[in-house]
Amino acid sequence: MKAVLCILSILLALTATLVTGNQMNMDDSSKKPGYGKKGGGKGGKKGDCANSTTSVPYIQAFSPQIKAHTLDTRAAFVNADTTQGDWQFQGKVFRAWETQQPSTVPLNRFLTQVNQDYIFSTISSVSGYDANGVVGYVYPTQICDSVPLLGAYNQAAGDHYYTTDVGEHNSLTSSGWSDAGISGYVLPLHDCSCKS
Ligand SMILES: *[C@@H]1O[C@H](CO)[C@@H](O)[C@H](O)[C@H]1NC(C)=O
């Protein structure tokens, strides 16, 4: 009987270690809200924030040829159009940084050759998609007056569309698009007194 109790208590101790270990892993991943996951909560010390004055606008463009929306700086699209693209500007969507800043992480772009669909996320890999570069730097959680960059997915067309406008996102999800989660946390356009 004593031996059984002893084995039981060893098992309990092992289980406790495993549970604690899992919680640690969960804490780690919640710092990096990925594609399709809700993340964050407000917080962050002001001192850890990136300088909003040095952020730049990111533009959404659409290619009729490949029926795809994508995000980048205006200069990146100008350059792509001059060489081979047919990207039409759809307007500014948010502000972020072109180089790494305090508390920011890369906003990765992923592309699937299957139907030329682009995905944006702070996670480092997306199943079925190839890494296609870093377009900018954003916050991994909702800190420093940032807002969620919301993704919507049109499965029939194989097209992802991104917005910080909750109303616009809701309009799309009520017209057949699915919610593709939060890509990262960006600065809203209207909160900045920057020139561009
Ligand atoms: C933010 O960047 C601007 C422009 O480079 C600079 O003038 C300002 O001093 C910076 N602010 C801080 C808090 O570093």
PDBQT file of the ligand as one rigid body, heavy atoms in Angstrom, charges set to zero:
ROOT
HETATM    1  C1  LIG A 201      10.813  60.826 -32.835  1.00  0.00    +0.000 C 
HETATM    2  O1  LIG A 201      11.316  61.037 -34.143  1.00  0.00    +0.000 OA
HETATM    3  C2  LIG A 201      11.374  62.412 -34.504  1.00  0.00    +0.000 C 
HETATM    4  C3  LIG A 201      11.754  62.472 -35.974  1.00  0.00    +0.000 C 
HETATM    5  O2  LIG A 201      12.943  61.764 -36.228  1.00  0.00    +0.000 OA
HETATM    6  C4  LIG A 201      12.334  63.137 -33.586  1.00  0.00    +0.000 C 
HETATM    7  O3  LIG A 201      12.375  64.497 -33.915  1.00  0.00    +0.000 OA
HETATM    8  C5  LIG A 201      11.858  62.971 -32.122  1.00  0.00    +0.000 C 
HETATM    9  O4  LIG A 201      12.792  63.532 -31.266  1.00  0.00    +0.000 OA
HETATM   10  C6  LIG A 201      11.685  61.495 -31.810  1.00  0.00    +0.000 C 
HETATM   11  N1  LIG A 201      11.076  61.371 -30.484  1.00  0.00    +0.000 N 
HETATM   12  C7  LIG A 201      11.594  60.584 -29.545  1.00  0.00    +0.000 C 
HETATM   13  C8  LIG A 201      10.830  60.524 -28.256  1.00  0.00    +0.000 C 
HETATM   14  O5  LIG A 201      12.632  59.947 -29.694  1.00  0.00    +0.000 OA
ENDROOT
TORSDOF 0
